[in-house]
Amino acid sequence: MAAAKNLTILQINDTHGYIQEHWEHFFDGDHSKYVSAGGYPRMSAYFEQVRKERKDQVLVLDGGDTFHGTYPVVKTKGEVLIPFLNGMKIDAMTAHWEFAYGPERLNQLLESLSYPMLAINIYHKGTKDLAYKPYLIKEVNGIKVGIIGIASTIVDKVMPASFSEGLYFTLGNEELPHFIRELKELGADLLVVLSHLGYPQDLKLAEEVDGIDVLLSAHTHNRVYEPAIINGAVVIQSGCHGSFVGRLDLTIDDKKVSGFNHQLVLLDETIKEDTQMKQGIEKAMLSYKEELERQVGTTGTDLNRNTVLESTMDNLLLQSLLHLTKADIAFSNGWRYGAPIPKGKITENDLWNIIPVNPPVSTVQLTGKEVWDMMEENLERTFAANPYEQMGGYVKRAFGLNLYFKFENPFGERVQELFIDGKPVIKDKVYQAAFVTSQGVPQKYGKNRQNLDTHAIDALKEYLKEYPEADCDLRGSVVAV
């Protein structure tokens, strides 16, 4: 009988372009606390530390949402990341916000990467031809590891149309059994699924599909401290913003996981930074440094997006939209990404972290019924009982209204009461709404839609000039009852 073998998998996911150290939010009893963490220099140093410790018996896998989310990354359409990602010797990735610059640009970036992007669920439109490599077999310590990628399914469903030009995306659950069989036939000893569907979706996937040994989940920013064991699969997810690395030390015996140890590693000051990478990043950031460090205001509220129904960070954004437009209500998407901003100064860089796409501010006329229906739809996309039907981030951010709903009710019956400007909504009344991006107010809702000349970052700056210490406390805009 062959001796047992060891393999360590290091997971990153949803780093969202955070190449430098930044604040990370934690709950501490009844209050929040903020810790400085993350950055590629620290991440790279930890990877090398583990490689030395484990004698190169290591795989590094990236769950996607890598090429978008901070000013220098968006400004260069991902280019700034290439040398640093290649320097970390990553083995494979999958994707979601990578499509923000369009598939053609993503393909250009992938040509410069030293590792592949994997996806069994992205096809050329009008065909059944896969657009990307579905899997990779990597031999580590004599173990043939089959790595299967599943990209985010929502790219062509709720994201702007330019993201998926010429492509369509499936869930991947129907394709997965086929590729597991194919990899087994090719001699794979261990099956790893690298997925960007989301943690609830991936738990359901693991339950339905046999043969998965390890499932690395992404998209929903879960900090998994204790892996889920579902249908024999070890399932983990490792936070966001590059503040964490998920470490999974596996013992493989007769082509099966016979034991494992897991750590969710916080990349804080206890981990020494890679000096060479830090110098390279500081050089790459030099042309942006003066602009991004400029103070544009202060906040008397800790700003973060770590709450599902309403967030202080988005309250600042929405208040700036109402200040600019004098609308009745304001909406933005339920984004999860964006490093927190503790009480104190707000810099230009903070504003770009809040809304790196910097879209134009838009206005639209909505009836009370449309507001009601739009929020019902959004609650379903967030809390659908079937995880495969969950299609968004957190609940759509709203300001100027108060909505009371029940989680447990079915679609169409969740909203219990809705108030606009403190008064019960009138279904046939027309309300003026301000919003950003088509995810804020989807195209099918409203009339007289307009994009203003002012973009979101400028709206935030104007607001902070008028209110130099922002008050963005939670207002009870959306409340579960």
FENJORA-V667337 format. One record per backbone hydrogen bond with DSSP energy under -1.0 kcal/mol. CO is the residue of the C=O (numbers start at 0). NH is the residue of the N-H. Records with the same first field share a line. If there is no record, write none. Layout:
CO: NH ; NH
//
This chain:
4: 251
6: 249
7: 58
8: 247
9: 60
10: 245
11: 62
13: 240
14: 17
16: 18
18: 39
21: 36
23: 34
25: 32
27: 30
30: 27
32: 25
34: 23
36: 21
38: 42
39: 43
40: 44 ; 273
41: 45
42: 46
43: 47
44: 48
45: 49
46: 50
47: 51
48: 52
49: 53
50: 55
53: 56
56: 7
58: 9
59: 90
60: 11
61: 93
63: 13
64: 15
69: 73
70: 74
71: 75
72: 77
73: 76
75: 78
77: 80
78: 81
80: 84
81: 85
82: 86
84: 87
85: 88
91: 61
92: 117
94: 151
95: 98
96: 99
98: 101
101: 105
102: 106
103: 107
104: 108
105: 109
106: 110
108: 111
115: 92
120: 169
121: 130
122: 167
123: 126
128: 123
132: 118
133: 148
135: 146
137: 144
139: 142
142: 139
143: 188 ; 189
144: 137
145: 191
146: 135
147: 193
148: 119
149: 195
153: 156 ; 157 ; 158
159: 162
160: 163
163: 166
165: 124
167: 122
171: 175
174: 178
175: 179
176: 180
177: 181
178: 182
179: 183
180: 184
181: 185
182: 187
183: 186
189: 145
190: 212 ; 213
191: 147
192: 215
193: 149
197: 201
198: 202
199: 203
200: 204
201: 205
202: 206
203: 207
204: 208
212: 233
213: 192
214: 235
215: 194
221: 238
227: 234
229: 232
232: 229
233: 214
234: 227
235: 216
236: 223
239: 242
242: 266
244: 264
245: 10
246: 262
247: 8
248: 260
249: 6
250: 257 ; 258
251: 4
255: 252
258: 250
260: 248
262: 246
264: 244
265: 267
266: 37
267: 270
273: 277
274: 278
275: 279
276: 280
277: 281
278: 282
279: 283
280: 284
284: 287 ; 288
287: 291
288: 292
291: 348
293: 347
296: 345
297: 469
298: 343
302: 340
303: 312
307: 394
310: 314
311: 315
312: 316
313: 317
314: 318
315: 319
316: 320
317: 321
318: 322
319: 323
320: 324
321: 325
328: 433
329: 398
330: 435
331: 396
332: 334
333: 393
340: 302
343: 298
345: 295 ; 296
346: 350
347: 351
348: 352
349: 353
350: 354
354: 357
358: 455
360: 451
361: 434
362: 449
363: 432
364: 446
365: 430
366: 370
367: 371
368: 372
369: 373
370: 374
371: 375
372: 376
373: 377
374: 378
375: 379
376: 380
377: 381
378: 382
379: 383
380: 390 ; 391
385: 388
386: 389
396: 331
398: 329
399: 420
401: 418
402: 478
403: 415 ; 416
404: 480
409: 412
413: 405
416: 403
417: 424
418: 401
419: 422
422: 419
425: 428
426: 368
428: 367
430: 365
431: 327 ; 328
432: 363
433: 330
434: 361
436: 439 ; 440
441: 444
446: 364
449: 362
453: 360
454: 458
455: 459
456: 460
457: 461
458: 462
459: 463
460: 464
461: 465
462: 466
467: 297
469: 299
476: 402
478: 404
//
